Amino acid sequence: MRIIILTTESSDEMRQRGKEAGALGWMTKPFKEQDLRDLMNTVFSG
């Protein structure tokens, strides 16, 4: 399973915890739709 975290959290500590939990992508809200599409393409193509 590939996990992308969409959150309002932007601290390095939270990003590290997400990575340790298996997240392959991280995006902080608010974000642009195209940025999310790009991240999804990167995560799900690999």
PyMOL Python script that loads the backbone (N, CA, C, O; Angstrom):
from pymol import cmd

cmd.read_pdbstr("""\
ATOM      1  N   MET A   1       0.848  -1.162   0.000  1.00  0.00           N
ATOM      2  CA  MET A   1       0.000   0.000   0.000  1.00  0.00           C
ATOM      3  C   MET A   1       0.900   1.234   0.000  1.00  0.00           C
ATOM      4  O   MET A   1       1.881   1.296   0.741  1.00  0.00           O
ATOM      5  N   ARG A   2       0.568   2.193  -0.817  1.00  0.00           N
ATOM      6  CA  ARG A   2       1.318   3.448  -0.887  1.00  0.00           C
ATOM      7  C   ARG A   2       0.523   4.535  -0.177  1.00  0.00           C
ATOM      8  O   ARG A   2      -0.675   4.700  -0.410  1.00  0.00           O
ATOM      9  N   ILE A   3       1.199   5.264   0.683  1.00  0.00           N
ATOM     10  CA  ILE A   3       0.525   6.245   1.531  1.00  0.00           C
ATOM     11  C   ILE A   3       1.055   7.645   1.246  1.00  0.00           C
ATOM     12  O   ILE A   3       2.263   7.874   1.196  1.00  0.00           O
ATOM     13  N   ILE A   4       0.118   8.578   1.060  1.00  0.00           N
ATOM     14  CA  ILE A   4       0.427   9.999   0.946  1.00  0.00           C
ATOM     15  C   ILE A   4      -0.318  10.694   2.080  1.00  0.00           C
ATOM     16  O   ILE A   4      -1.517  10.486   2.266  1.00  0.00           O
ATOM     17  N   ILE A   5       0.394  11.513   2.827  1.00  0.00           N
ATOM     18  CA  ILE A   5      -0.227  12.242   3.930  1.00  0.00           C
ATOM     19  C   ILE A   5      -0.565  13.655   3.464  1.00  0.00           C
ATOM     20  O   ILE A   5       0.291  14.380   2.957  1.00  0.00           O
ATOM     21  N   LEU A   6      -1.833  14.030   3.647  1.00  0.00           N
ATOM     22  CA  LEU A   6      -2.310  15.385   3.365  1.00  0.00           C
ATOM     23  C   LEU A   6      -2.669  15.989   4.716  1.00  0.00           C
ATOM     24  O   LEU A   6      -3.560  15.489   5.401  1.00  0.00           O
ATOM     25  N   THR A   7      -1.982  17.059   5.103  1.00  0.00           N
ATOM     26  CA  THR A   7      -2.109  17.549   6.475  1.00  0.00           C
ATOM     27  C   THR A   7      -1.850  19.046   6.574  1.00  0.00           C
ATOM     28  O   THR A   7      -1.376  19.674   5.627  1.00  0.00           O
ATOM     29  N   THR A   8      -2.164  19.597   7.721  1.00  0.00           N
ATOM     30  CA  THR A   8      -1.801  20.985   8.019  1.00  0.00           C
ATOM     31  C   THR A   8      -0.480  21.043   8.764  1.00  0.00           C
ATOM     32  O   THR A   8       0.075  22.124   8.959  1.00  0.00           O
ATOM     33  N   GLU A   9       0.031  19.892   9.183  1.00  0.00           N
ATOM     34  CA  GLU A   9       1.303  19.810   9.916  1.00  0.00           C
ATOM     35  C   GLU A   9       2.478  19.972   8.963  1.00  0.00           C
ATOM     36  O   GLU A   9       2.493  19.386   7.881  1.00  0.00           O
ATOM     37  N   SER A  10       3.461  20.770   9.367  1.00  0.00           N
ATOM     38  CA  SER A  10       4.617  20.966   8.487  1.00  0.00           C
ATOM     39  C   SER A  10       5.953  20.793   9.201  1.00  0.00           C
ATOM     40  O   SER A  10       7.008  21.033   8.613  1.00  0.00           O
ATOM     41  N   SER A  11       5.911  20.378  10.462  1.00  0.00           N
ATOM     42  CA  SER A  11       7.164  20.254  11.212  1.00  0.00           C
ATOM     43  C   SER A  11       7.984  19.062  10.718  1.00  0.00           C
ATOM     44  O   SER A  11       7.442  18.067  10.235  1.00  0.00           O
ATOM     45  N   ASP A  12       9.286  19.190  10.850  1.00  0.00           N
ATOM     46  CA  ASP A  12      10.181  18.101  10.460  1.00  0.00           C
ATOM     47  C   ASP A  12       9.903  16.845  11.279  1.00  0.00           C
ATOM     48  O   ASP A  12       9.989  15.727  10.770  1.00  0.00           O
ATOM     49  N   GLU A  13       9.568  17.041  12.553  1.00  0.00           N
ATOM     50  CA  GLU A  13       9.266  15.898  13.423  1.00  0.00           C
ATOM     51  C   GLU A  13       8.065  15.112  12.893  1.00  0.00           C
ATOM     52  O   GLU A  13       8.098  13.882  12.847  1.00  0.00           O
ATOM     53  N   MET A  14       7.021  15.810  12.498  1.00  0.00           N
ATOM     54  CA  MET A  14       5.829  15.133  11.987  1.00  0.00           C
ATOM     55  C   MET A  14       6.118  14.444  10.656  1.00  0.00           C
ATOM     56  O   MET A  14       5.635  13.338  10.412  1.00  0.00           O
ATOM     57  N   ARG A  15       6.895  15.087   9.803  1.00  0.00           N
ATOM     58  CA  ARG A  15       7.274  14.454   8.531  1.00  0.00           C
ATOM     59  C   ARG A  15       8.050  13.167   8.786  1.00  0.00           C
ATOM     60  O   ARG A  15       7.824  12.156   8.121  1.00  0.00           O
ATOM     61  N   GLN A  16       8.961  13.209   9.747  1.00  0.00           N
ATOM     62  CA  GLN A  16       9.752  12.020  10.072  1.00  0.00           C
ATOM     63  C   GLN A  16       8.853  10.909  10.603  1.00  0.00           C
ATOM     64  O   GLN A  16       9.024   9.744  10.243  1.00  0.00           O
ATOM     65  N   ARG A  17       7.909  11.262  11.446  1.00  0.00           N
ATOM     66  CA  ARG A  17       6.977  10.257  11.979  1.00  0.00           C
ATOM     67  C   ARG A  17       6.150   9.643  10.862  1.00  0.00           C
ATOM     68  O   ARG A  17       5.896   8.438  10.865  1.00  0.00           O
ATOM     69  N   GLY A  18       5.730  10.462   9.910  1.00  0.00           N
ATOM     70  CA  GLY A  18       4.987   9.943   8.766  1.00  0.00           C
ATOM     71  C   GLY A  18       5.829   8.989   7.940  1.00  0.00           C
ATOM     72  O   GLY A  18       5.357   7.932   7.520  1.00  0.00           O
ATOM     73  N   LYS A  19       7.068   9.364   7.711  1.00  0.00           N
ATOM     74  CA  LYS A  19       7.988   8.513   6.946  1.00  0.00           C
ATOM     75  C   LYS A  19       8.206   7.183   7.666  1.00  0.00           C
ATOM     76  O   LYS A  19       8.191   6.122   7.043  1.00  0.00           O
ATOM     77  N   GLU A  20       8.409   7.249   8.980  1.00  0.00           N
ATOM     78  CA  GLU A  20       8.600   6.033   9.769  1.00  0.00           C
ATOM     79  C   GLU A  20       7.361   5.143   9.743  1.00  0.00           C
ATOM     80  O   GLU A  20       7.467   3.923   9.868  1.00  0.00           O
ATOM     81  N   ALA A  21       6.188   5.753   9.581  1.00  0.00           N
ATOM     82  CA  ALA A  21       4.940   4.999   9.513  1.00  0.00           C
ATOM     83  C   ALA A  21       4.686   4.428   8.123  1.00  0.00           C
ATOM     84  O   ALA A  21       3.733   3.676   7.922  1.00  0.00           O
ATOM     85  N   GLY A  22       5.539   4.785   7.162  1.00  0.00           N
ATOM     86  CA  GLY A  22       5.417   4.212   5.830  1.00  0.00           C
ATOM     87  C   GLY A  22       4.928   5.151   4.750  1.00  0.00           C
ATOM     88  O   GLY A  22       4.714   4.725   3.615  1.00  0.00           O
ATOM     89  N   ALA A  23       4.747   6.415   5.074  1.00  0.00           N
ATOM     90  CA  ALA A  23       4.277   7.364   4.063  1.00  0.00           C
ATOM     91  C   ALA A  23       5.350   7.594   3.005  1.00  0.00           C
ATOM     92  O   ALA A  23       6.526   7.769   3.323  1.00  0.00           O
ATOM     93  N   LEU A  24       4.933   7.592   1.758  1.00  0.00           N
ATOM     94  CA  LEU A  24       5.841   7.830   0.641  1.00  0.00           C
ATOM     95  C   LEU A  24       5.754   9.260   0.130  1.00  0.00           C
ATOM     96  O   LEU A  24       6.601   9.703  -0.646  1.00  0.00           O
ATOM     97  N   GLY A  25       4.729   9.978   0.567  1.00  0.00           N
ATOM     98  CA  GLY A  25       4.562  11.364   0.154  1.00  0.00           C
ATOM     99  C   GLY A  25       3.924  12.173   1.266  1.00  0.00           C
ATOM    100  O   GLY A  25       3.232  11.638   2.132  1.00  0.00           O
ATOM    101  N   TRP A  26       4.173  13.481   1.224  1.00  0.00           N
ATOM    102  CA  TRP A  26       3.671  14.394   2.257  1.00  0.00           C
ATOM    103  C   TRP A  26       3.308  15.699   1.584  1.00  0.00           C
ATOM    104  O   TRP A  26       4.111  16.260   0.838  1.00  0.00           O
ATOM    105  N   MET A  27       2.108  16.189   1.838  1.00  0.00           N
ATOM    106  CA  MET A  27       1.704  17.465   1.270  1.00  0.00           C
ATOM    107  C   MET A  27       0.978  18.264   2.340  1.00  0.00           C
ATOM    108  O   MET A  27       0.060  17.771   2.995  1.00  0.00           O
ATOM    109  N   THR A  28       1.412  19.513   2.502  1.00  0.00           N
ATOM    110  CA  THR A  28       0.830  20.387   3.508  1.00  0.00           C
ATOM    111  C   THR A  28      -0.287  21.222   2.885  1.00  0.00           C
ATOM    112  O   THR A  28      -0.120  21.821   1.823  1.00  0.00           O
ATOM    113  N   LYS A  29      -1.435  21.246   3.576  1.00  0.00           N
ATOM    114  CA  LYS A  29      -2.569  22.047   3.124  1.00  0.00           C
ATOM    115  C   LYS A  29      -2.300  23.507   3.424  1.00  0.00           C
ATOM    116  O   LYS A  29      -1.606  23.799   4.399  1.00  0.00           O
ATOM    117  N   PRO A  30      -2.803  24.424   2.651  1.00  0.00           N
ATOM    118  CA  PRO A  30      -3.483  24.204   1.378  1.00  0.00           C
ATOM    119  C   PRO A  30      -2.473  23.889   0.281  1.00  0.00           C
ATOM    120  O   PRO A  30      -1.313  24.296   0.352  1.00  0.00           O
ATOM    121  N   PHE A  31      -2.924  23.170  -0.717  1.00  0.00           N
ATOM    122  CA  PHE A  31      -2.058  22.817  -1.831  1.00  0.00           C
ATOM    123  C   PHE A  31      -2.831  22.974  -3.131  1.00  0.00           C
ATOM    124  O   PHE A  31      -4.061  23.023  -3.143  1.00  0.00           O
ATOM    125  N   LYS A  32      -2.093  23.051  -4.207  1.00  0.00           N
ATOM    126  CA  LYS A  32      -2.702  23.178  -5.526  1.00  0.00           C
ATOM    127  C   LYS A  32      -2.997  21.787  -6.071  1.00  0.00           C
ATOM    128  O   LYS A  32      -2.244  20.840  -5.841  1.00  0.00           O
ATOM    129  N   GLU A  33      -4.101  21.683  -6.793  1.00  0.00           N
ATOM    130  CA  GLU A  33      -4.509  20.402  -7.357  1.00  0.00           C
ATOM    131  C   GLU A  33      -3.403  19.784  -8.208  1.00  0.00           C
ATOM    132  O   GLU A  33      -3.161  18.580  -8.126  1.00  0.00           O
ATOM    133  N   GLN A  34      -2.738  20.584  -9.012  1.00  0.00           N
ATOM    134  CA  GLN A  34      -1.682  20.052  -9.877  1.00  0.00           C
ATOM    135  C   GLN A  34      -0.507  19.517  -9.061  1.00  0.00           C
ATOM    136  O   GLN A  34       0.114  18.525  -9.443  1.00  0.00           O
ATOM    137  N   ASP A  35      -0.204  20.168  -7.946  1.00  0.00           N
ATOM    138  CA  ASP A  35       0.872  19.671  -7.085  1.00  0.00           C
ATOM    139  C   ASP A  35       0.523  18.294  -6.522  1.00  0.00           C
ATOM    140  O   ASP A  35       1.387  17.423  -6.426  1.00  0.00           O
ATOM    141  N   LEU A  36      -0.742  18.098  -6.149  1.00  0.00           N
ATOM    142  CA  LEU A  36      -1.178  16.793  -5.657  1.00  0.00           C
ATOM    143  C   LEU A  36      -1.095  15.752  -6.768  1.00  0.00           C
ATOM    144  O   LEU A  36      -0.641  14.631  -6.538  1.00  0.00           O
ATOM    145  N   ARG A  37      -1.525  16.114  -7.954  1.00  0.00           N
ATOM    146  CA  ARG A  37      -1.437  15.176  -9.089  1.00  0.00           C
ATOM    147  C   ARG A  37       0.011  14.775  -9.349  1.00  0.00           C
ATOM    148  O   ARG A  37       0.305  13.603  -9.586  1.00  0.00           O
ATOM    149  N   ASP A  38       0.907  15.746  -9.305  1.00  0.00           N
ATOM    150  CA  ASP A  38       2.328  15.461  -9.532  1.00  0.00           C
ATOM    151  C   ASP A  38       2.872  14.510  -8.466  1.00  0.00           C
ATOM    152  O   ASP A  38       3.594  13.565  -8.782  1.00  0.00           O
ATOM    153  N   LEU A  39       2.526  14.761  -7.217  1.00  0.00           N
ATOM    154  CA  LEU A  39       2.981  13.894  -6.132  1.00  0.00           C
ATOM    155  C   LEU A  39       2.424  12.482  -6.305  1.00  0.00           C
ATOM    156  O   LEU A  39       3.146  11.501  -6.127  1.00  0.00           O
ATOM    157  N   MET A  40       1.150  12.382  -6.649  1.00  0.00           N
ATOM    158  CA  MET A  40       0.541  11.069  -6.858  1.00  0.00           C
ATOM    159  C   MET A  40       1.227  10.325  -8.000  1.00  0.00           C
ATOM    160  O   MET A  40       1.490   9.127  -7.894  1.00  0.00           O
ATOM    161  N   ASN A  41       1.513  11.025  -9.076  1.00  0.00           N
ATOM    162  CA  ASN A  41       2.207  10.385 -10.192  1.00  0.00           C
ATOM    163  C   ASN A  41       3.572   9.873  -9.762  1.00  0.00           C
ATOM    164  O   ASN A  41       3.974   8.777 -10.153  1.00  0.00           O
ATOM    165  N   THR A  42       4.281  10.645  -8.970  1.00  0.00           N
ATOM    166  CA  THR A  42       5.601  10.230  -8.488  1.00  0.00           C
ATOM    167  C   THR A  42       5.494   9.007  -7.581  1.00  0.00           C
ATOM    168  O   THR A  42       6.233   8.038  -7.754  1.00  0.00           O
ATOM    169  N   VAL A  43       4.586   9.051  -6.627  1.00  0.00           N
ATOM    170  CA  VAL A  43       4.464   7.969  -5.645  1.00  0.00           C
ATOM    171  C   VAL A  43       3.942   6.685  -6.286  1.00  0.00           C
ATOM    172  O   VAL A  43       4.449   5.601  -6.001  1.00  0.00           O
ATOM    173  N   PHE A  44       2.944   6.800  -7.141  1.00  0.00           N
ATOM    174  CA  PHE A  44       2.310   5.598  -7.678  1.00  0.00           C
ATOM    175  C   PHE A  44       2.977   5.046  -8.928  1.00  0.00           C
ATOM    176  O   PHE A  44       2.608   3.971  -9.401  1.00  0.00           O
ATOM    177  N   SER A  45       3.944   5.760  -9.466  1.00  0.00           N
ATOM    178  CA  SER A  45       4.645   5.232 -10.644  1.00  0.00           C
ATOM    179  C   SER A  45       5.893   4.449 -10.253  1.00  0.00           C
ATOM    180  O   SER A  45       6.473   3.755 -11.088  1.00  0.00           O
ATOM    181  N   GLY A  46       6.311   4.550  -9.005  1.00  0.00           N
ATOM    182  CA  GLY A  46       7.552   3.919  -8.568  1.00  0.00           C
ATOM    183  C   GLY A  46       7.415   2.645  -7.856  1.00  0.00           C
ATOM    184  O   GLY A  46       8.416   2.050  -7.455  1.00  0.00           O
TER     185      GLY A  46
END
""", "prot")
cmd.dss("prot")
cmd.show_as("cartoon", "prot")
cmd.util.cbc("prot")
cmd.orient("prot")
